[in-house]
Amino acid sequence: MTAAKPDVLIVEDEHALASALGASVTRLGAKPRFAASGSKALSALSGGRMPDAMVLDLGLPDITGLDVLKRAFPDGVGVPVLIVTAHGSLENAIAAKRLGVAEYLTKPLDLHAFEDILGGLLNAPEADGQAGAERTTAGGRETLVGSSPPMQKVFREIAHACSNAMPVLITGASGTGKTLAARAVDANWEGGSGELAVMECGGVREETFESALRSGCSSLLLENIDLLPKAAQNHLLAELEREGSDLPRLLATCRLQLHEVARQGGFREDLYYRLRGVEIRLPDLAERRGDIPALAEHFLRASETGRNLTLSPEVFDELAARHWPGNVRELRQAIDYAASVCGGTHLLPQHLPAASSTFVAAGAAGIDGAIDAWVETQFEGGGTATYAELLDRLERALLKKLLRRYKGKPTHLAADLAMNRTTLRKRCERLGLRE
């Protein structure tokens, strides 16, 4: 007797997309059913046999996709659910994970990726159907903003970190939002309190760890873990391995690729593996330029000027043209400054501060000023570094920019800059750069 085809409920109000998703479901050997609204989805879920999987849009014409899940599955989602949405916010990603959603994709969809994920859900062992209790995302004006693919990946990783109690390692350049990501994890995981204990690792004394780890906090954030002195690394690992210890969840931030620091002997490899249960990388603003308008609008609303300010089209053009070596933090400072000096209701390019000269200013004076500012950031909070480490950080930043300039073609880079191809490859490998 022929086995029945799996049944997939597609909840999508865009007819063309629903048809495309139905075709993908058919190619997977399953049978699609359709619901163009939340109410129709609830009707389909309340009568007869439950689907084997569900594809669910969040932005439905009557109620949200999350409301569909709450009403249809009050005791936990009982079928594999794949979210597809144009509203890819951090809050939505966390809420979906809390409700028991299996996967989360943002529009425009890659149908090949969609079929791979849905095929995996249809062929996966039956889930237990239990979802964690929903928790409200912490409020306040501080939140991660973005709809670009790199940020959607970050949101999914944060949502995953919120569903367990594993240690979290958050990497990224200065100003990308690492601390904000850590606070989002602490505010939304089951054991979090929303009151994160923070320790700056640059120059920290060994005895500090014992009191911090036993202070009763739910989560401890170790800022700039790559700056932790060797003696303090030994002490931290010893404290983590003490038997019978009721320790807080560890979150750590790092401006470098910590596995490369460990590989070069600058960080204990066994401690690195203790810290990287979940790893989240925050992208540079240059990797997510499409988010600049939304970020600028968000920072303007948060500027608390008491006036109804708007950004002119010329300001958006200027923001898009700048380099932003200070990443999102620099963009926010620029918007705050512009809001404070603007006397009218429209922010214009002349209200923005002068563009940062870091690594882009012409002439020796500009480079000298940029180096001065950079060196100061390396020793913030009592941080220490060897001369070799400082050179590696500079060379990594330079090679990263050069590889981007040459569109990832190291052969062209080496030829134009009179550099040996093998030497370039070895340096990229040592610094953790993909050629």
C-alpha positions as CSV (number, residue, x, y, z in Angstrom):
1,M,0.0,0.0,0.0
2,T,1.3,3.4,-0.9
3,A,2.2,5.7,2.0
4,A,0.2,8.9,2.4
5,K,2.0,12.0,1.3
6,P,3.1,14.4,4.1
7,D,0.6,17.3,4.5
8,V,2.0,20.9,4.6
9,L,-0.2,23.9,5.5
10,I,1.0,27.1,3.8
11,V,-0.3,30.2,5.6
12,E,0.5,33.0,3.2
13,D,-1.6,35.9,1.9
14,E,0.5,36.7,-1.2
15,H,-1.0,34.6,-3.9
16,A,2.1,34.4,-6.1
17,L,4.4,33.5,-3.2
18,A,1.9,30.9,-1.9
19,S,1.8,29.3,-5.4
20,A,5.6,29.2,-5.5
21,L,5.8,27.6,-2.0
22,G,3.2,25.1,-3.0
23,A,5.2,24.1,-6.0
24,S,8.3,23.6,-3.8
25,V,6.2,21.5,-1.4
26,T,5.0,19.3,-4.3
27,R,8.6,18.9,-5.5
28,L,9.5,17.5,-2.0
29,G,6.8,14.8,-2.5
30,A,4.4,16.4,0.0
31,K,0.8,17.8,-0.4
32,P,0.3,21.5,0.1
33,R,-2.8,23.1,1.7
34,F,-3.4,26.8,1.7
35,A,-4.7,29.5,4.1
36,A,-4.6,33.1,3.1
37,S,-5.3,34.6,6.5
38,G,-4.9,33.9,10.2
39,S,-8.5,33.0,10.7
40,K,-8.5,30.5,7.9
41,A,-5.3,28.9,9.3
42,L,-7.0,28.5,12.7
43,S,-10.0,26.8,11.0
44,A,-7.6,24.4,9.2
45,L,-5.8,23.6,12.4
46,S,-8.9,23.2,14.5
47,G,-10.7,20.5,12.4
48,G,-9.5,17.2,11.2
49,R,-5.9,15.9,11.0
50,M,-3.0,18.1,11.9
51,P,-0.6,18.9,9.1
52,D,2.8,17.3,9.1
53,A,4.4,20.7,8.9
54,M,3.4,24.3,8.6
55,V,4.8,27.3,6.6
56,L,3.7,30.5,8.3
57,D,3.9,34.1,7.3
58,L,4.0,36.6,10.2
59,G,2.4,39.5,8.4
60,L,-1.1,38.3,7.8
61,P,-4.1,40.6,6.9
62,D,-6.1,39.9,10.1
63,I,-3.9,38.5,12.9
64,T,-0.2,37.9,13.1
65,G,1.4,34.5,12.5
66,L,2.6,34.5,16.1
67,D,-1.0,35.0,17.3
68,V,-2.0,32.0,15.1
69,L,0.5,29.8,17.0
70,K,-0.5,31.1,20.4
71,R,-4.2,30.4,19.7
72,A,-3.8,27.1,17.9
73,F,-1.2,25.6,20.2
74,P,-1.7,27.0,23.8
75,D,0.3,24.1,25.3
76,G,3.2,24.2,22.8
77,V,3.5,24.0,19.1
78,G,2.8,20.4,18.0
79,V,4.0,20.4,14.4
80,P,7.3,21.6,12.8
81,V,6.8,25.3,11.8
82,L,8.9,27.2,9.3
83,I,8.4,31.0,9.5
84,V,8.7,33.1,6.4
85,T,8.5,36.9,6.9
86,A,9.4,40.3,5.6
87,H,9.3,41.5,9.2
88,G,12.6,40.1,10.4
89,S,13.2,41.8,13.7
90,L,15.1,40.4,16.7
91,E,11.9,40.5,18.8
92,N,10.1,38.3,16.2
93,A,12.9,35.9,16.0
94,I,13.1,35.4,19.7
95,A,9.3,35.2,20.1
96,A,9.1,32.6,17.4
97,K,11.8,30.5,19.0
98,R,10.1,30.8,22.4
99,L,6.9,29.4,20.9
100,G,8.7,26.4,19.5
101,V,9.2,27.4,15.8
102,A,11.7,25.2,14.2
103,E,13.1,27.5,11.5
104,Y,12.9,31.2,10.5
105,L,13.5,32.7,7.0
106,T,13.2,36.2,5.8
107,K,11.8,37.5,2.4
108,P,12.8,37.6,-0.3
109,L,13.1,33.8,-0.1
110,D,15.8,31.6,-1.5
111,L,13.5,28.7,-2.7
112,H,16.4,26.3,-2.7
113,A,17.2,27.0,0.9
114,F,13.5,26.8,1.7
115,E,13.2,23.4,0.2
116,D,16.3,22.1,2.0
117,I,15.0,23.3,5.3
118,L,11.4,22.1,4.8
119,G,12.7,18.8,3.5
120,G,14.7,18.4,6.7
121,L,11.7,19.2,8.9
122,L,9.5,16.7,7.1
123,N,12.1,14.0,7.5
124,A,13.2,14.8,11.0
125,P,12.2,12.5,14.0
126,E,9.0,13.5,15.6
127,A,9.4,16.4,18.0
128,D,8.1,16.3,21.6
129,G,5.9,19.3,20.8
130,Q,6.9,21.2,23.9
131,A,7.8,24.9,23.5
132,G,9.3,27.0,26.2
133,A,7.0,29.6,27.9
134,E,6.9,32.9,26.0
135,R,8.7,35.7,27.6
136,T,8.5,39.4,26.8
137,T,11.5,41.0,25.2
138,A,13.0,43.6,27.4
139,G,11.9,47.0,26.5
140,G,13.8,50.3,26.3
141,R,15.3,52.1,23.4
142,E,18.3,49.9,23.1
143,T,17.7,47.2,20.6
144,L,19.4,45.6,17.6
145,V,17.9,46.9,14.3
146,G,18.3,45.5,10.8
147,S,16.8,43.6,7.9
148,S,19.9,42.8,6.0
149,P,20.9,39.1,5.6
150,P,23.9,39.4,8.0
151,M,21.7,40.8,10.7
152,Q,18.9,38.2,10.1
153,K,21.6,35.6,10.8
154,V,22.5,37.3,14.0
155,F,18.8,37.4,15.1
156,R,18.5,33.7,14.5
157,E,21.7,33.0,16.5
158,I,20.5,35.2,19.4
159,A,17.1,33.4,19.3
160,H,18.9,30.0,19.5
161,A,21.0,31.3,22.4
162,C,17.8,32.3,24.2
163,S,16.5,28.7,24.0
164,N,19.3,27.2,26.0
165,A,21.7,28.0,28.9
166,M,25.0,27.3,27.0
167,P,27.9,29.9,27.2
168,V,27.8,32.5,24.4
169,L,30.8,34.0,22.6
170,I,30.0,37.2,20.7
171,T,32.6,38.5,18.3
172,G,32.8,41.6,16.2
173,A,34.6,44.9,15.7
174,S,34.3,47.8,18.1
175,G,30.9,49.5,17.8
176,T,29.0,46.6,16.2
177,G,26.7,46.0,19.1
178,K,28.2,43.0,21.0
179,T,27.1,44.2,24.4
180,L,23.6,44.8,23.1
181,A,23.5,41.3,21.8
182,A,24.6,39.9,25.1
183,R,21.9,41.9,26.9
184,A,19.3,40.6,24.5
185,V,20.3,37.0,25.3
186,D,20.2,37.6,29.1
187,A,16.8,39.4,28.9
188,N,15.2,36.5,26.9
189,W,16.5,33.2,28.1
190,E,14.6,31.2,30.6
191,G,17.0,31.8,33.5
192,G,17.8,35.4,32.7
193,S,17.0,38.4,34.9
194,G,17.5,41.2,32.5
195,E,20.1,42.6,34.9
196,L,23.4,41.5,33.5
197,A,26.6,41.6,35.6
198,V,29.4,42.9,33.5
199,M,33.2,42.5,33.9
200,E,35.8,44.3,31.8
201,C,38.6,41.8,31.2
202,G,41.5,44.1,30.3
203,G,43.9,44.1,33.3
204,V,41.4,42.3,35.6
205,R,42.8,40.9,38.8
206,E,42.6,37.1,39.4
207,E,40.7,37.3,42.6
208,T,37.9,39.2,41.0
209,F,36.5,36.1,39.3
210,E,35.7,34.2,42.5
211,S,33.4,37.0,43.8
212,A,31.9,37.7,40.4
213,L,31.1,34.0,39.7
214,R,29.5,33.6,43.1
215,S,27.6,36.9,43.3
216,G,24.2,35.3,42.6
217,C,23.8,36.9,39.2
218,S,22.0,34.9,36.5
219,S,24.4,35.9,33.8
220,L,28.0,37.2,33.8
221,L,29.3,39.2,30.7
222,L,33.0,39.1,30.2
223,E,33.8,42.1,28.0
224,N,36.8,41.9,25.7
225,I,37.8,38.4,26.8
226,D,40.7,38.4,24.3
227,L,42.4,41.0,26.6
228,L,42.3,38.7,29.6
229,P,45.8,38.2,31.0
230,K,47.2,34.6,31.0
231,A,47.3,34.4,34.8
232,A,43.6,35.4,35.0
233,Q,42.7,32.9,32.2
234,N,44.2,30.1,34.4
235,H,42.2,31.4,37.4
236,L,39.0,31.6,35.5
237,L,39.3,28.1,34.2
238,A,40.0,26.8,37.6
239,E,36.9,28.5,39.0
240,L,34.8,27.1,36.2
241,E,36.0,23.5,36.9
242,R,35.4,23.6,40.7
243,E,33.0,20.9,41.7
244,G,29.6,21.7,43.1
245,S,29.7,25.3,41.8
246,D,26.4,27.0,41.1
247,L,27.7,29.4,38.4
248,P,26.0,32.0,36.3
249,R,25.6,31.7,32.6
250,L,28.8,33.0,30.9
251,L,28.5,35.5,28.0
252,A,31.8,36.9,26.5
253,T,32.6,39.5,23.9
254,C,35.7,39.6,21.7
255,R,37.0,42.0,19.1
256,L,39.2,39.3,17.5
257,Q,38.6,35.8,16.3
258,L,39.3,34.1,19.6
259,H,40.2,30.7,18.0
260,E,43.0,32.4,16.1
261,V,44.3,34.1,19.3
262,A,44.2,30.6,21.0
263,R,45.9,29.0,18.0
264,Q,48.7,31.5,18.3
265,G,49.1,30.9,22.1
266,G,47.6,34.1,23.3
267,F,44.5,32.4,24.9
268,R,44.0,29.0,26.5
269,E,42.4,26.7,24.0
270,D,40.5,24.7,26.7
271,L,39.0,28.0,28.1
272,Y,38.1,29.0,24.5
273,Y,36.0,25.8,24.1
274,R,34.4,26.4,27.5
275,L,33.2,29.8,26.3
276,R,32.0,29.1,22.8
277,G,28.9,27.0,23.4
278,V,27.0,29.4,21.0
279,E,29.0,31.8,18.8
280,I,27.5,34.9,17.4
281,R,29.4,37.2,15.0
282,L,28.3,40.9,14.7
283,P,29.0,42.2,11.2
284,D,30.7,45.5,10.4
285,L,28.4,48.3,9.3
286,A,30.1,48.1,5.9
287,E,28.7,44.5,5.5
288,R,25.1,45.7,6.2
289,R,24.9,49.1,4.5
290,G,21.3,48.4,3.6
291,D,20.5,48.8,7.3
292,I,21.8,52.4,7.5
293,P,18.5,54.2,6.8
294,A,16.6,52.1,9.3
295,L,19.3,52.6,11.9
296,A,19.4,56.3,11.3
297,E,15.6,56.6,11.7
298,H,15.8,54.4,14.9
299,F,18.6,56.6,16.5
300,L,16.7,59.8,15.6
301,R,13.6,58.5,17.3
302,A,15.7,57.6,20.3
303,S,17.5,61.0,20.5
304,E,15.0,62.4,22.9
305,T,15.1,65.9,21.6
306,G,11.4,66.5,22.2
307,R,10.9,67.6,18.6
308,N,9.5,65.8,15.6
309,L,12.6,65.7,13.5
310,T,13.0,64.0,10.1
311,L,15.9,63.0,7.9
312,S,16.2,64.7,4.5
313,P,17.0,62.5,1.4
314,E,20.4,64.3,1.2
315,V,21.3,63.1,4.7
316,F,20.5,59.5,3.7
317,D,22.8,59.9,0.7
318,E,25.6,61.3,2.9
319,L,25.2,58.5,5.4
320,A,25.4,55.9,2.7
321,A,28.6,57.4,1.3
322,R,30.5,57.4,4.5
323,H,32.9,54.6,5.6
324,W,31.8,54.3,9.3
325,P,35.0,52.7,10.8
326,G,33.4,53.1,14.2
327,N,30.4,51.0,12.9
328,V,26.9,51.4,14.4
329,R,28.2,53.3,17.5
330,E,29.7,56.0,15.2
331,L,26.5,56.2,13.2
332,R,24.5,56.7,16.4
333,Q,26.8,59.4,17.6
334,A,26.5,61.2,14.3
335,I,22.7,61.2,14.5
336,D,22.7,62.3,18.1
337,Y,25.0,65.2,17.2
338,A,23.0,66.2,14.2
339,A,19.8,66.2,16.3
340,S,21.4,68.4,18.9
341,V,22.6,71.1,16.5
342,C,19.6,71.1,14.1
343,G,17.4,74.2,14.7
344,G,14.6,73.2,12.5
345,T,12.6,70.0,11.8
346,H,14.7,68.6,8.9
347,L,18.2,67.2,9.5
348,L,20.4,68.2,6.6
349,P,24.0,67.1,5.7
350,Q,25.5,70.2,7.3
351,H,24.1,69.1,10.6
352,L,26.3,65.9,10.6
353,P,29.7,65.9,12.2
354,A,32.7,65.7,10.0
355,A,33.4,62.2,8.6
356,S,35.8,60.1,10.6
357,S,39.4,60.2,9.3
358,T,40.2,56.7,10.5
359,F,42.2,54.9,7.8
360,V,40.7,57.0,5.1
361,A,42.2,60.5,5.6
362,A,44.7,61.6,3.1
363,G,48.3,62.5,4.1
364,A,50.5,61.6,7.0
365,A,48.7,63.8,9.5
366,G,45.4,61.9,8.9
367,I,47.1,58.5,9.3
368,D,48.9,59.7,12.5
369,G,45.7,60.9,14.0
370,A,43.9,57.7,13.1
371,I,46.7,55.6,14.7
372,D,46.6,57.7,17.8
373,A,42.9,57.2,18.2
374,W,43.2,53.4,17.5
375,V,46.0,52.9,20.0
376,E,43.9,54.5,22.7
377,T,41.0,52.1,22.1
378,Q,43.4,49.1,22.4
379,F,44.2,50.1,26.0
380,E,40.7,51.1,27.2
381,G,39.9,49.7,30.6
382,G,43.5,48.9,31.4
383,G,43.8,46.5,28.5
384,T,47.3,45.1,27.6
385,A,48.8,43.8,24.4
386,T,52.2,42.9,23.0
387,Y,53.7,44.7,20.1
388,A,53.2,41.6,18.0
389,E,49.5,41.5,18.8
390,L,49.1,45.1,17.9
391,L,50.8,44.5,14.6
392,D,48.6,41.5,13.9
393,R,45.5,43.6,14.5
394,L,46.7,46.4,12.2
395,E,47.7,43.9,9.5
396,R,44.4,42.0,9.7
397,A,42.4,45.3,9.3
398,L,44.6,46.3,6.3
399,L,44.4,43.0,4.6
400,K,40.6,42.7,5.2
401,K,40.2,46.1,3.4
402,L,42.5,45.2,0.6
403,L,40.8,41.9,-0.1
404,R,37.5,43.7,-0.2
405,R,38.9,46.3,-2.6
406,Y,40.2,43.5,-4.9
407,K,36.8,41.7,-4.7
408,G,38.3,38.7,-2.9
409,K,40.9,38.0,-5.6
410,P,44.2,37.6,-3.8
411,T,46.1,36.9,-7.0
412,H,45.3,40.4,-8.3
413,L,46.1,41.9,-4.9
414,A,49.5,40.2,-4.7
415,A,50.4,41.2,-8.3
416,D,49.4,44.9,-7.9
417,L,51.1,45.3,-4.5
418,A,54.2,43.4,-5.5
419,M,53.5,40.8,-2.8
420,N,54.4,37.1,-2.9
421,R,51.2,35.0,-3.4
422,T,52.3,32.3,-1.0
423,T,53.3,34.9,1.6
424,L,49.8,36.5,1.3
425,R,48.1,33.2,1.7
426,K,50.1,32.3,4.8
427,R,49.4,35.7,6.4
428,C,45.7,35.4,5.7
429,E,45.6,32.0,7.3
430,R,47.5,33.2,10.3
431,L,45.2,36.1,10.8
432,G,42.1,34.1,10.3
433,L,41.1,35.8,7.0
434,R,39.5,34.1,4.1
435,E,41.2,34.9,0.9
